Structure formats: structure tokens, C-alpha cells
Amino acid sequence: MKSKIKRAGQAALLTAALAARANAADTSAAESWLDNTISPVGNPIYFEDPKMTSEVRPIYMYHFLPDTFHFSSGKVPLGGQVQVMALQLRYAVTDRLGIIASKDGYIQFQPKHTLAHQYGWADLAAGLKYAVIKSEEHQFILTPGFTLTVPTGSRDVYQGEGSGIWNIFASAEKGFDDLHVTVNTGFLIPNNFSENTAQLHYSAQVDYYVCQYFIPFAVANGYTILSNGNRNELPVPLDTEGYDLINFGSTDAQGTTQFTIGGGARSRIVKNVDVGVAYEFGVGNSIGIFQSRLTADLIWRF
């Protein structure tokens, strides 16, 4: 009798173990590698996430201006900061097609020297993106897309100029289990080349999923100016541009490259809410107005 009970108990344990293993395998198979990836924090206007999401994303940027602003024929004292409060929106029409509204917000331009304080609204930008490759097996996604910036903003904060700028881009991400590499590149093509400069932009981010509450990353962003404008936004010839936020239409910037590097982390507070922070600083000889920048955001997905 005892032997039968023992054998029955062993069989029950074995059955339970096999059921638990099968359930774990099913759960693992159902979970996408994309679930543990994060959206970029730095360069939020142009560094687009390749995956499709429906989300609301408030963003705050505190941009430190350099103490001395160098331009083609000299230098002037500057200092101070630019503060930006914005709200991005995204909607996943399908798991491959997404609508994006990537630029808007309110700008507070607050230099210490030379230029006056100015306040006003940013231009608006929106567009579409489509994942042409989405492979669970290879942990890879490739998403081209476009946005159009419409000059609706205030000229007091160097917005509202030109006839619009197209951003034709591609974003990609490759997963190596908990390590992810995200890249983006694109062309900024103005409708009026005398009012705005054409640019090549490129970004890269490497992140590691430690746990849902701590996902650190390193990021790098660059802009190469492809053409000169003919708009004297400032009373001096400019040989740099305004990175992601401003297109000065600089008259002497063609061929220059502006580069930033930095790092930060995201935290997934709950399944559908992320918060992120990034700190970037300009490197090289052509930092222009980019001394450094602190960016913070919150993403609510629905």
C-alpha cells in the first residue's frame, strides 16, 4: 500500500513538473524580444524608435548654452540655457504601421549675454513609419519613415522659418538577448534651400536590460550640414547649426559636423509606463550652441 502511494506521489510530482515546464516554454515563446527594449531618450525629435507603439510622451529638455559662442568671424559671450516642454504622440495602426507626431512644444530661450530672452512655440512635425523587416528569430527590426516639419512656430525662438523640412529616415534595432543596439539615420531636406540647410543626421544607442526598473544606455548623435542657407538669422555668418530643435539656415556651415555623446537610463515603473533621463554634451570643434543637455521624459503606452 505504501509503495503504491509513493509511486502515485512520484507520478504526480513528475506530471506537475512537466506541466510547469511546458507552461514556462509557452510563456517564453509568447514574449517578444521587443518587450524589453526601450525608446531613445536623447535626440527625441529625430531618433525615432523602430517599433510601433501607441503612446503619449511628455518631454522636458534643459539645454545649456556655451559660455562663448564661436562663429565664422569671431566669438561672443553667450551662456544661459534653453528650456523646452513638449508632448509627442504615436499611434500604432498595425504592428508594422505607425503615425508619429514628433515635434511641438514651448521654448524658453534664456541666454545670459549678447542675445535677449525670448519665448514662443516650436514648429510642428508629424509623419508615418513602417516596419519592413520584423524578425523574432533574429531579434531584428528595420523601420523607414518620414516626417514633415511645418513652420508654425514663433520666430522669436528661431522657429516658423522656411517652407517646411522633410525628414526621410530609417531606424533599426538588433537584440542580443538583454543587450540591444538601436541606430537611426536620415536626411533633412528643406522645401526652400535658401531658408534652411539640408542635413544628414545619425544616432546610435546601446542599452542593457538589467531589470524593469533599471535599463542603462549610452548614446551618440551627429549632424553633418550638407548645404548652406541664405538666411541671416543672427547678425553674423554662422558656421554651425541648431541640432534637432533649430534650423538657422546658416550661411557658412556646409561640410561641418556637430556631434554629441552621453548616457542615461530608463525605468519601467509599470508595464505601460516608462520614465527616462539622458545627459549629453557636445564634442569636437563645432559644438555651436550645444554645450550640454539634460532630457527627461515619461512614456504612457495604451
C-alpha positions as CSV (number, residue, x, y, z in Angstrom):
1,M,0.0,0.0,0.0
2,K,2.8,2.4,1.0
3,S,4.6,1.5,-2.2
4,K,1.6,2.4,-4.4
5,I,1.1,5.7,-2.6
6,K,4.8,6.5,-3.1
7,R,4.6,5.7,-6.8
8,A,1.5,7.8,-7.2
9,G,3.1,10.7,-5.4
10,Q,6.2,10.5,-7.7
11,A,3.9,10.4,-10.8
12,A,2.0,13.5,-9.6
13,L,5.2,15.4,-9.0
14,L,6.6,14.4,-12.4
15,T,3.3,15.5,-14.1
16,A,3.4,18.8,-12.3
17,A,7.0,19.4,-13.2
18,L,6.3,18.7,-16.9
19,A,3.2,20.9,-16.9
20,A,5.2,23.8,-15.3
21,R,8.0,23.4,-17.8
22,A,5.5,23.4,-20.7
23,N,3.8,26.5,-19.3
24,A,7.1,28.3,-19.0
25,A,8.1,27.4,-22.6
26,D,4.7,28.7,-23.8
27,T,5.2,31.9,-21.9
28,S,8.7,32.4,-23.2
29,A,7.5,31.7,-26.8
30,A,4.8,34.3,-26.4
31,E,7.0,37.0,-25.1
32,S,8.6,39.2,-27.8
33,W,12.2,40.3,-27.6
34,L,10.9,43.8,-28.2
35,D,9.2,43.8,-24.8
36,N,12.4,44.5,-23.0
37,T,13.7,47.2,-25.5
38,I,13.5,50.9,-24.8
39,S,12.8,54.0,-26.8
40,P,15.7,56.5,-27.2
41,V,15.7,59.5,-24.7
42,G,18.4,61.7,-26.3
43,N,17.7,63.5,-29.6
44,P,14.0,62.9,-29.2
45,I,12.9,64.7,-32.3
46,Y,14.9,62.7,-34.8
47,F,16.0,59.5,-33.0
48,E,12.8,57.5,-33.8
49,D,12.1,54.1,-32.2
50,P,11.8,51.4,-34.9
51,K,8.9,49.6,-33.1
52,M,5.2,50.6,-33.3
53,T,3.6,51.9,-30.2
54,S,0.5,53.9,-29.2
55,E,1.8,56.4,-26.6
56,V,1.7,59.8,-25.1
57,R,5.2,61.2,-24.3
58,P,5.7,64.4,-22.4
59,I,9.4,65.6,-22.7
60,Y,11.4,68.2,-20.8
61,M,14.8,69.5,-22.1
62,Y,17.2,71.7,-20.2
63,H,19.8,72.8,-22.8
64,F,23.0,74.5,-21.6
65,L,24.3,77.2,-23.9
66,P,28.2,77.6,-24.2
67,D,29.7,80.5,-22.2
68,T,31.3,81.6,-25.5
69,F,29.6,81.2,-28.9
70,H,32.1,80.8,-31.8
71,F,31.2,81.6,-35.3
72,S,32.9,82.2,-38.7
73,S,34.5,85.6,-38.0
74,G,34.8,85.7,-34.2
75,K,33.2,84.9,-30.9
76,V,30.7,86.5,-28.4
77,P,29.8,85.7,-24.8
78,L,26.6,83.7,-24.5
79,G,25.9,81.4,-21.6
80,G,22.5,80.7,-20.1
81,Q,20.0,78.0,-21.2
82,V,17.1,76.9,-23.4
83,Q,14.2,75.1,-21.8
84,V,11.8,73.0,-23.9
85,M,8.5,71.5,-22.8
86,A,6.9,69.2,-25.4
87,L,4.4,66.4,-26.0
88,Q,5.0,63.6,-28.5
89,L,2.2,61.3,-29.7
90,R,2.3,58.0,-31.5
91,Y,-0.3,55.6,-32.7
92,A,0.2,52.0,-33.9
93,V,-2.2,51.5,-36.8
94,T,-0.9,47.9,-37.0
95,D,2.1,46.1,-35.6
96,R,4.0,47.4,-38.6
97,L,2.5,50.9,-39.4
98,G,2.7,53.8,-37.1
99,I,1.6,57.5,-37.1
100,I,4.1,59.8,-35.3
101,A,3.9,63.4,-34.1
102,S,7.4,64.1,-33.1
103,K,7.8,67.9,-32.7
104,D,5.8,70.6,-30.9
105,G,6.1,72.4,-27.5
106,Y,7.0,75.6,-25.8
107,I,10.6,77.1,-25.9
108,Q,12.2,79.4,-23.4
109,F,15.4,80.9,-24.8
110,Q,17.3,82.4,-21.9
111,P,20.9,83.4,-22.7
112,K,23.0,85.4,-20.2
113,H,24.8,87.6,-22.7
114,T,24.5,89.2,-26.2
115,L,21.0,88.0,-27.1
116,A,17.7,88.8,-25.4
117,H,15.4,86.4,-23.6
118,Q,12.7,85.1,-26.0
119,Y,9.7,82.8,-25.5
120,G,7.5,81.0,-28.0
121,W,6.1,77.9,-29.6
122,A,8.0,75.3,-31.6
123,D,7.2,74.2,-35.1
124,L,5.0,71.1,-35.6
125,A,6.2,67.8,-37.2
126,A,4.3,64.6,-37.9
127,G,4.6,61.6,-40.3
128,L,4.5,57.9,-40.7
129,K,6.8,54.9,-40.2
130,Y,6.5,51.2,-41.4
131,A,8.5,48.2,-40.3
132,V,9.7,46.5,-43.5
133,I,11.6,43.8,-41.5
134,K,10.4,42.4,-38.2
135,S,12.1,39.2,-37.2
136,E,11.6,37.5,-33.8
137,E,14.0,34.7,-34.7
138,H,16.9,37.1,-35.4
139,Q,15.8,39.8,-32.9
140,F,15.9,42.5,-35.6
141,I,13.6,45.2,-36.8
142,L,14.1,47.8,-39.6
143,T,11.7,50.7,-40.0
144,P,11.9,53.5,-42.6
145,G,9.7,56.5,-42.3
146,F,9.2,60.3,-42.8
147,T,8.1,63.4,-41.0
148,L,7.3,66.9,-42.3
149,T,8.1,69.9,-40.1
150,V,5.7,72.7,-40.7
151,P,6.9,76.2,-39.9
152,T,4.1,77.1,-37.5
153,G,6.2,78.2,-34.6
154,S,7.4,81.6,-33.2
155,R,10.2,83.5,-35.0
156,D,11.2,84.9,-31.6
157,V,12.7,81.4,-30.8
158,Y,14.0,80.7,-34.3
159,Q,11.0,78.7,-35.5
160,G,8.5,79.5,-38.2
161,E,11.1,79.9,-41.0
162,G,11.2,78.4,-44.4
163,S,8.6,76.3,-46.2
164,G,8.9,73.1,-44.3
165,I,11.6,70.4,-43.9
166,W,11.2,66.7,-44.8
167,N,12.9,64.1,-42.6
168,I,13.4,60.9,-44.5
169,F,14.8,58.3,-42.1
170,A,15.4,54.7,-41.2
171,S,15.6,53.2,-37.8
172,A,16.8,49.7,-36.9
173,E,17.4,47.7,-33.7
174,K,19.2,44.4,-33.1
175,G,18.8,42.4,-29.9
176,F,21.3,40.2,-28.3
177,D,19.0,38.9,-25.5
178,D,19.3,41.6,-22.8
179,L,21.6,43.8,-24.9
180,H,20.1,46.0,-27.6
181,V,21.7,48.2,-30.3
182,T,19.4,50.9,-31.9
183,V,20.5,53.1,-34.8
184,N,18.9,55.8,-36.9
185,T,19.9,57.9,-39.9
186,G,18.1,60.3,-42.0
187,F,18.2,63.3,-44.4
188,L,16.7,66.7,-43.5
189,I,15.5,68.1,-46.9
190,P,14.1,71.6,-46.9
191,N,11.5,72.7,-49.4
192,N,13.3,76.1,-49.6
193,F,17.1,75.7,-49.6
194,S,17.7,79.4,-49.2
195,E,15.8,79.5,-45.9
196,N,17.0,76.2,-44.3
197,T,20.1,73.9,-44.6
198,A,20.0,70.3,-45.7
199,Q,21.5,67.9,-43.2
200,L,22.4,64.3,-42.6
201,H,21.6,63.1,-39.0
202,Y,22.6,59.9,-37.4
203,S,22.2,58.3,-33.9
204,A,23.2,55.2,-32.0
205,Q,22.2,53.8,-28.7
206,V,23.3,50.7,-26.7
207,D,21.2,49.6,-23.8
208,Y,21.2,46.7,-21.4
209,Y,18.1,45.3,-19.6
210,V,19.3,44.8,-16.0
211,C,15.7,44.7,-14.7
212,Q,12.5,46.5,-15.5
213,Y,13.4,49.3,-13.1
214,F,17.0,49.9,-14.4
215,I,17.9,49.9,-18.1
216,P,21.1,51.9,-18.6
217,F,22.2,53.2,-22.0
218,A,24.9,55.1,-23.9
219,V,24.0,57.3,-26.8
220,A,25.7,59.3,-29.6
221,N,24.1,61.7,-32.1
222,G,25.6,63.6,-35.0
223,Y,24.6,66.2,-37.7
224,T,26.5,66.9,-40.9
225,I,25.5,70.0,-42.7
226,L,25.1,69.3,-46.5
227,S,24.2,72.8,-47.8
228,N,24.4,76.5,-46.9
229,G,21.3,78.5,-46.4
230,N,20.9,82.2,-47.2
231,R,19.1,83.4,-44.1
232,N,20.9,85.7,-41.8
233,E,19.1,84.6,-38.6
234,L,21.7,86.3,-36.5
235,P,23.7,89.4,-37.4
236,V,26.9,87.3,-38.0
237,P,27.7,84.5,-40.6
238,L,27.1,81.1,-38.8
239,D,29.2,78.1,-39.4
240,T,27.2,75.8,-37.2
241,E,23.6,74.7,-37.0
242,G,21.0,74.3,-34.2
243,Y,21.0,70.5,-33.9
244,D,17.5,69.0,-33.6
245,L,15.5,72.0,-32.4
246,I,16.5,74.9,-34.7
247,N,17.5,75.2,-38.3
248,F,19.2,78.6,-38.6
249,G,19.6,78.4,-42.4
250,S,23.3,79.0,-41.7
251,T,25.3,80.7,-44.5
252,D,28.7,79.1,-43.8
253,A,28.1,75.7,-42.2
254,Q,28.2,73.3,-45.3
255,G,30.6,70.4,-44.6
256,T,30.7,70.8,-40.8
257,T,29.8,68.0,-38.4
258,Q,28.3,68.5,-34.9
259,F,28.5,65.6,-32.5
260,T,27.2,64.7,-29.1
261,I,27.7,61.8,-26.7
262,G,26.0,60.9,-23.5
263,G,24.2,58.3,-21.4
264,G,21.3,57.7,-19.1
265,A,18.7,55.2,-18.0
266,R,15.1,54.2,-18.3
267,S,12.9,52.7,-15.7
268,R,9.7,50.7,-16.4
269,I,7.6,51.8,-13.4
270,V,4.7,49.6,-14.5
271,K,4.1,47.6,-17.7
272,N,2.9,50.5,-19.8
273,V,4.7,53.5,-18.1
274,D,8.4,54.3,-18.7
275,V,10.5,57.2,-17.4
276,G,13.8,58.2,-18.8
277,V,16.7,60.6,-18.4
278,A,19.7,61.4,-20.6
279,Y,22.6,63.7,-20.3
280,E,24.5,64.6,-23.5
281,F,27.4,67.0,-24.2
282,G,28.9,68.4,-27.4
283,V,32.3,67.1,-28.6
284,G,34.7,68.3,-31.2
285,N,35.4,71.8,-32.5
286,S,31.9,72.6,-33.8
287,I,29.7,72.4,-30.8
288,G,27.8,75.6,-31.8
289,I,25.0,76.1,-29.3
290,F,25.3,72.6,-27.7
291,Q,27.3,72.8,-24.5
292,S,25.2,70.0,-22.9
293,R,21.7,68.9,-22.4
294,L,19.6,67.1,-19.8
295,T,16.5,65.4,-21.2
296,A,13.7,63.7,-19.2
297,D,10.6,62.1,-20.4
298,L,7.6,59.9,-19.4
299,I,6.0,57.4,-21.8
300,W,2.5,56.2,-21.2
301,R,1.5,53.4,-23.7
302,F,-2.0,52.3,-24.3
